[in-house]
Amino acid sequence: MRLKYTLATAVLLLSPLSQAALLSFPEEIIPLQVDDKTIEHSFFSKVRELDLAKGEYAVKMRYTDLYEVGYDDHETIESKPFWAKVSIDQDGEYQVEFNRPDNVVAAKAFADQPLIMLQAPNESLATTLVVTQERPRVTTTIASEPSTPTAPRYSTPSTTVTRAAPKSAHPDVVGMLDYWWQQATPEQKQLFLEKIKGN
């Protein structure tokens, strides 16, 4: 059993009126902004969790990852900042998820067109989030209790994609195929293999 305690989590546990959700990010997806509030990171400590009241939020993120490209050489792959609308409709832990590319070529394709998902509490399947360059419009955040703050509180460690495909004068077809294969569900992979056998 995994236990994660932060100051914000402790406050939530001790306050009976506080109801919120914990939104967690993987190491490679960095939250930059929630609605109008910029998230401050320090050099030694990155924000990986947000405490949010129920409601809809526009969340700005960036993908950044490090890949080994040679015996003693590494390359950092980083996306432009992108937005997604996140709906919090119940208490509990939400996870931002993605299928991490296993090589530099696939990582560059992912950085050009991020595909991220949101795993809600008590849900068996993650929901693919719509990723845009522009900030999405969200409805007014509704707090579950009058005394519950609507502004996010931050703690440290503990879709259809609407953008066009990556643009390149000479796209790396193998890299793109590998990237999309990693994104597919087992059912989609099976359907694709059956389609290939039929041709």
ABEGO torsion letter per residue (X at the ends): XBBBBBAAAAAAAABAABBBBBBBBBAABBBABBEABBBBBBAABBBABBBBBBEBBBBBBBBBBBBBABAABBBBBBBBBBBBBBBBABBEBBBBBBBBBABAAAAAAAAABBBBBBBBBGBABBBBBBBBABBBBBBBBBBABAABBABBBBBBBXXBBABBBBBBABBBAAAAAAAAAAABBAAAAAAAAAAAAAX
